[in-house]
Amino acid sequence: MLRYLTMFKFYFNKLRFCLEIIISLTLGITCVYNYLNSTTSVCFLISCNNAATTSIKSAFPRLIAIACLISKITDMYTNLTYYPEYNKKIEEYELYFPIIVSKKSSRNIFIIFIGFAYISIIVPLNILRLYLIYYNLQNINIFIFFTMMYIQNLSICLIEIYFIVRCFGLYQKFQIINEELALLKSETISKNKYPVVLQNEIHSRIINNPQLHTLANSIELLRMKHQFVRSVLRDLNKLYGTQMGSSLVYLFILILFDIYGEVITKNSKTRSTIFIYGWLLQYGFRCLAIIITTHFTTKQAYTTKTLIADINNRYLDETTKEELYLFFNQIYRHSVEFTSCDLFTLHPHLITTMTNMYLI
C-alpha cells in the first residue's frame, strides 16, 4: 500500500510540474503577444493623437506583460532551486514542533480572508470592464487582448498571495516562540518572589546539579527554533524577494498610469468612474498586504529580543544567563528583514515614501 502511495505521489508531482510548465509557457506567449500588440489594441480603444500619447497609453499593458513575464520566470527558477529546500525545512519543523489547532484555524481564516479580498476587489471590476469592451466595441481581438492582460495581472496576484500566506506561517512560528518565552518570563518572575536567602540557596543547588537547569534547556530549545525559523525566512526571501520587489514597483507605476488615464480619457464607453477608484483600491490593498505582512513578521521576530532582555533582568543561574546571551546575540547579529535583491527593504516606510512621491 505504501509503495502505491509513493508511486501515486511521484506521478502526481510529475504531472503537476508538467502542467505548471505548460501554463507558464502559455502565459509567456500571451505576455509577448500583448507587448507586441499593445499599441494597436489601446489606440483602437482610445484614440491616439500623436507618437507621445501612443507611447504613454500603450505602456500600461506592456508594463503588465513585462511584470508578469519577470514574475513567472523568476518564480519558475526559484521553485526549481530554492523551493525544495524551503519546503523540506518547513515539513521537518512542523514534524518536530506541530502547529496547535488554534493556530491552524487562524491560518486557514487568514488564507480565506486574503483570497476573498483579492478576488472581491479584482475579478468583479475585470468582468465589468470586459463586458463593456465586448458590448460596446464588438471586436473579439480587443476582447481577447484585455482578457489576457487581466489573466496576467491575476497571475501576479497569485504569486503575491502565495508569499503573503507563507509569510504569515512564519509569523505564527515566531509568535509561538514568543508565547513560550513569555510563559518562561512569568515563571521566572514568580520564582524571583522568594526571599534573597532562599534565592541564594536555590542558586547554589542549581549550580551544583546540572540536571536542574530546566530553564536553560528550555531557552536553548527556543533559541534553536528561532534560529531555524530565521533560516526559513531567508529562504522565503530568496523565493519571493525579486517577485515582491517587482510587484511593488509595478503597482506604484500602475497607480500613476491610472491617475493619468483618468485625466486624459473623457466619455469613454468602456470606462466608468468606478474603475479608477476600484483599481486604486486594488493596487493600494496589494501594496499594503505585502508590506504589512512582512512588517509584522519581522516585528514578531525582533520582539523576542525584548522578552530575552526581560528574562535576563531577573535572578538566574549562570548557565541560563549564558543561553540568554547567546540567544540575544544571534538575533542582534543576524538581520531578520525581507528585501528585494538587497535593493530595498519591504517596510512600512515604503508606503510613506510612495505617498510623498505622489504628493510631489
N, C-alpha and C positions, 0 to 999 in steps of 0.2 A: 504493500500500500504506500509506504514511504517512497519507494522507488518511483511509482507512478506520479505521486505528487511532485517529486523533484523534477521529473521529465515535463510534467504539465507546466510547472513554474518556469522552466528553462525555455520551452517553446512559446509560452505566453510573453515572456520578456523579449524574446527574439522578434515575435510578431509586433509587439508594441514599438520596439526600436525601428522596425521597417516602416510602420505607419507614421512614426514621427519624422523619419527621413522623407517619406513621400509628401507629407503635409508641409514640411519645411521647404522642400523644393518647389511645390506648387505655390506656396506663399511667396517665395523668392521670385518666381516668374511673374506673379501679379505685381510685385513691387517694381520690377523692371518695366513692365507694361505701363503702369501708371506714371512712372517717371518720364517715359518717352512720350506719352500721350496727354500729359497734364495740360499743356498749352492749348491744344485743340479742344479738349473737353471743358476746361474752365472758361475759355473765351466763347464757347457755344452757350454756356450757361449765363455768363455775364459779359457784356460787350467790352472788348479791349480796344482802347483808342490809340495807344502808342506802344513802343517797344518796352518802355519803363514800366507801364501799367501791366503789360502782359507778363513780364518777368516777376513782378511782385505777386500777381494773382496766381500764377502757376507754381509759385514757390510753396504754397500751402500743401497741396497733395504730394509734391516732390519731397517735402520735409517728412511727411508721414511715411512715405515709401522708404526713404533712406533710414529713418529711425527704426522702422520695422525690420528692415534687412540687417542692420547692425545688431539689433537686439536678438534676432533669430540666429544669426551666425555665431554671435558670442555665446548665446545660450546653448547651442549645439556643441560648441567647443568645450565649454566649461562642464557640461553634462558628461562628456566623454573623459575629461581629465580629472576634475575635482569632485564631481558628484559621487562617484562610487566610494571614495574615502570619507566624504562627509556623511553619507547615508550609513556606512558601516559604523562610524563613531556614534551616531545617534542611536542606532539599534543596540550597540554594546552598552551605552549609558543607560538606556531605558530597560535593558535586561537586568542590570545590576541594581538600578535605582528606579523602579517602576513609578510612573506618574499616578498620583492618587486620583480617585474617581471624581472628586470635585474639580480638580484641575483639568481633567479630560473634558468634563462637561462645559467648563468655562471656555476651553479652547474650541470646542465644537460650536458653541454660541458665537464666539468671535469669528470663526470661519463663515458661518451663516450670515452674520451681520455684514462682513466685508463683501462677500459675494453678492448679497442682496443690494447693498449700497452701490456697488459698481454697476450691476445690471439695471437698477432703477434710474440711475442718472445718465446712462449711456444708451441703452437699447431703445427706449421709447422715442427719444429725440432722433436717433438714426432712422428708425422705421418711419416716423413722420416726415423726415426730410426726403427719404427715398420715395415715399408716396407722392409728395408734392412734385418731385422731379418726374416721376413716371406719368402722373395725371396731367401735368401742365405741358410737358415737353414731348411726350410720346416718342422718345428716342431711346431705343434699347441699349445703344452703345454708351450713352451718357449714364444710363441707369446702372449698367454693369460696372462702369468706371467708378462711380461713387459707392457701389456695393463693395467692391474690392478695397476701396480706401477705408471704409468703416470696418471691414474684416481685419485689415492690417492694424488699425487702431485697437481693435479688440484683442489681437494677438499680443500687442504690447501690454495691454491691461492684464492679461492672464499671467504674464511674467511678473508684473508688479504684485499681483495677488499671491503668487507662489512665494515671493520674497517676504511679503508682509506676514503671511501665515507662519512661515518658518522662523521669522524674526520673533514673532510672538511666542513661539515654542521655546526659544532661548530665554526670553523674558521670564517665562514661567519657571524655568530651571534656576535662574538666578534668584527668583522670588522665593522658591522653596529653600534654597541655601540660606537666604537672609532670614527666613522664618525660623529655621533651625538655630541660626546664630542668635536671634532674638530670644529664643527659648533658653539657650545656654546663658545668655546675659541675665535673664530673670533668675535663673537658678544660682548664678554667681552672686547676684545681689542678695538673694535670700541667705546664702551661706555666709556672706560677709556681715550678717547681723549678729554673729557670735561676738562675745567679748574678746578683747585683744589677747588675753591669756589663752583662751581656748583656740584662737586662731593660730597662735604660735605652736600649740600642741599638735593641732591638725597639720600645720605646715611641716613640722618635723617628721610626723608619721608618713606623710606623703612622700617626702624626700627619701626616707629610708625604705619605702615599699613602692617600687615602680609599678606594681600591679594596680595601685590605686590612682594612677594617672588617667582616669577616665575622661576628664575634661580635655586633657592634652590630646588623647586619642581621638576624641570627637572633633576637635578643631583640626587635627591633621587630616581626617577624612573629609571634612568640609573644604579644606584647602585643596586637596586633590580633586574634589568635584568641581570647585570653582576654576581651577587650572584647566581641567578637561573641557568645561563649557566655554572658556575663553578661547581655547584652540578651535572648537567647533565654530565659534563666532568668526574667527579669522578665515576659516574655510568658507563660511557663508558669504563673507565679504568678497572672497575670490570668485565665488559662484555668480554673485549678482552685482558686484561693485560697478562694473562697466555699464551694465544694463540700467541700473538705477540712476547713475550719473547722466547717461544719455537721455533717460526718461525725463529727468528734472529740467535739463536744458531744452529738450523738445517741448515740454509743456510750457515753459517760460516763453519760448518763441511763439507757440500757438496762441497764447493769450494776446500777444502783440498783434498777430495776424487777424485774430477775430475782432479785436477792437478797431483795427484799421479797416477791415472788411465791412464792419457795420457803418463806419463813417462814409465810405465811398460808394456803398451799394444802396440804391434807392429803388423802391417799388419793384422789387424782385418777386416773381410768382413762386419761387422755390425757397424763399426765406421768410422768416417771421420774427417778430420781436422776441418771442420766447426762446429762439435759438441762441441768441447772444448770451442771455442770462443762463440758459441751460449749459452751454459749452463752458462758460466761465466757471460755473459751479462744478462742472466735471473736472476741469483742469486744476482748479483750486483744491478740490477734495482729494484728488490723486496726489498732489504735492504734499498736502498735509498728512495723508495716510502714510506715505513713505517716511517723511521726516519725523513725525511724531512717534511712530512705532520704533524707529531706530533710536530716537532720543530716550524714550522710556526704558528701552532695553539696556542701553549703556548706563543710564542713571541707576537702574537696578543693580548693575554690576559694580558701580562705584559706591553704592550705599553700603556694601559690605565693609568698606574701609571705616566708615563711621561706627558700625557695630563692633568691629575689631578694636577700635580705639576705646570705645566704652567698656568693653570687657577687660581690656588691658589696664584700665584705671583702677580696677578692683584688686583685692588682696588675692594673689595667685602664687603658685609654686613656680620655680624657675623653668621647669620643663614646659609648662603651659605658656609662660611668658615667651619662651623661645619659639614655640609654634606660632603664637600670635605675631611675633616679629617677622617670621618667615612669610606668613600669610599676607601681612600688610605690605611687606617689601615686594612680593611678587606682583601684587596689583599696582603698586606705585610705579614699578619699573616697566611694566608692560601695558601699552596703550590698549584700551578697550573702546575703539571707535569704528564706525562704518565710514569708509572713504570710497571715492570713485577714482580708481587708478592713482591714488595718493595725490590727486589734484585738489580736491576739496572734501571737507568732512560733511556728512549728512547730519546737519544740526539745525535747530530752530533759528539760529542766526541767518540761515539762508533765506528764510521767509521774510525777515525784516529787510535784508539786502535787496531781495527781489521787489518788495513793496516800495522801497526808496527809489529804485531804478525806474519803476513805473511812474512814480510821482514826479521825478525829474523830467 
